[in-house]
């Protein structure tokens, strides 16, 4: 089953996710957002790494 990612309202805009995986995350108006609805298989590990290291616990990978 494909994984999805979402950045919730807890985001503090630190940019760590964008630095970890710029193919999936970008900062827009001071907060992060996922560029895609469905995470490509080859980027799942990077998305999960970004979620695990997010200081605000704002990234959800399901």
Secondary structure as GFF3:
##gff-version 3
##sequence-region A 1 62
A	DSSP	beta_strand	3	7	.	.	.	ID=ss1
A	DSSP	alpha_helix	16	20	.	.	.	ID=ss2
A	DSSP	beta_strand	25	28	.	.	.	ID=ss3
A	DSSP	beta_strand	31	34	.	.	.	ID=ss4
A	DSSP	beta_strand	38	39	.	.	.	ID=ss5
A	DSSP	three_ten_helix	41	43	.	.	.	ID=ss6
A	DSSP	alpha_helix	44	53	.	.	.	ID=ss7
A	DSSP	beta_strand	59	61	.	.	.	ID=ss8
###
